[in-house]
Amino acid sequence: MLELLLSTIAVLVILPMPFFITGALINSGKLLARGRGTALRQVSRGIITAALSLVIAVLTRPFPFLNRIASNSKDRDKAPILLIHGLYHNNTAWLYIKHRLAQAGFTNLHTLSYNSFTTSYPELVKRAREEINRLHDDYDYRKVTIIGHSLGGLITCGALSSPETKDKCRAMITLGTPYRGSFLANIAIGHLGRSLHPKSAIFSQREKVAVPDHIPALVLYSPVDEMVQPWSSLLPEEADIRAQLVIRQCRAMGHVAMLFSPQVSELITAFLLENTQCS
């Protein structure tokens, strides 16, 4: 049994490496511009954190009830916060961040979960809009704050493009969101994953995903994100950059590792305390 466990952990440690190698090749110019020492440290840290977070994700994903244990509080005196996970994950993605938010006084927390193999981006945008409307109406018309990881950030932007929905939101935060798609979508499993390719309809000029311009927004990204390629796709297009948009680079870490990072949690809570109200 011990040998099986150790073998599984070894596989999970090795699994992220091809993605980081691919990322280093695709983004070699940017990486080398940081200096060889810095580049080596960042990629090494990315691989280690990606492996650790993958172990956590694999161990927790089969038990969605853990999400209720982390923070099941729905304080009606506080404004609601909606968390939307990324591709292939579920609501257990938010175990750590929910705990940190609750510690900071944000205790009206909700998650939107979905099956990555049985839905599409337009359907998820529709569901997010419905959930925003429900939370706004159920909690005395308090405006909703949305936090999205990866694909969850794109869903957030899509949901807030509706005039009916956007006035019901106070702020938004995205973590490792592929604002311009990712070429790794070529090897994604399922229609939803493949729809994240830069040439898909989601990123076309006619239906381009844009950061809402009417509310404070925080964009967090890792300088060595292994799942969003090229790294420039982690940033909104220049036309979307504005006064209320804050773009912050966190420490080098894996794509999923952002969900378990103390630094990322601190940046999230600081932004919320500055731009929203706990009540």
Beta strands, then each sheet from edge to edge (+ up, - down):
strand 1: 81-84
strand 2: 109-112
strand 3: 144-149
strand 4: 169-175
strand 5: 217-221
strand 6: 245-249
sheet 1: 2+ 1+ 3+ 4+ 5+ 6+
end
